[in-house]
Amino acid sequence: MQNANLIYCGDCLEGLKKMPGDCIDLIYIDPPFNSNREHRAKGSREAKHSFVDKFENINAYLDYMRPRLIEMHRVLKPTGSFFYHCDWHASHYIKVLLDTPDLFGYDNFQNEIVWCYKSGGASPGKRFSRKHDSILFYSKTPAYRFNRLREKSYNRDHKAYKFKGVEEFRDEEGWYTLVGMKDYWEISMVGRTSRERLDYPAQKPQSLLERIISAGSNKGDMVMDAFCGCGTTLAAAQKLDRKWIGMDISPAACELSAVRLQDTFGIKAGQEFSVKGLTRRGWGKSNVV
């Protein structure tokens, strides 16, 4: 299970238990949010591109996540980083859970990254529209790997400051400097007309994952997504020359991830990457490890 470039179809708890400790450089997960919804791709005639995110209550949700998080913490290297994608339904409960000493601990919390986006629909008139997710960033130890990313910061009125010792740049919008990236990110969602849209519910933009992977790992490092869905993390890792492991309990999601990797990068299941536990139509024994 520690082999590079592997899709594991099954409960991530079982897959994680088969892995040795301290073998993963970066873990990102986009697990259930405790949204009490059945997510279905819009316009999809088949139930395969759907998943149920319903728990009896918040305690049941935390009971589900806790053993899986313990295993993720175990397989993460001492220099590794962990990113938990969530939203208002449970983010505050999840942070308390991750802060416990038998998981990552309060002192190893690094950032709450706020991903801001535009999307259709509006909240009722008695509250502000909910248009962001949270990504909780933890390290396993203080000696974690982090590559500082920079972003543009436009000067006031987009004019040159001409301060001594300050390097300035100019583009079509005006003059700017490069500063350390902040913890709120404005990245477009995967909309209906997006070229990367795969008709999979709650699909995240690949640019979001590329940013996380670039910051928290180096080329050749091992990246894991234990709730990989349609394979966005795997595609981002492949593009950035990282090794990867993806897990998902849904055969449809695992098949979609495999097809995505084959179509995008020209790599073949059973040769350049492996698929374990997936025996759906179209996936012969040669593609199953």
Order of alpha helices (4+ residues) and beta strands (2+ residues): beta-alpha-beta-beta-beta-alpha-beta-alpha-beta-beta-beta-beta-beta-beta-alpha-beta-alpha-beta-alpha-beta
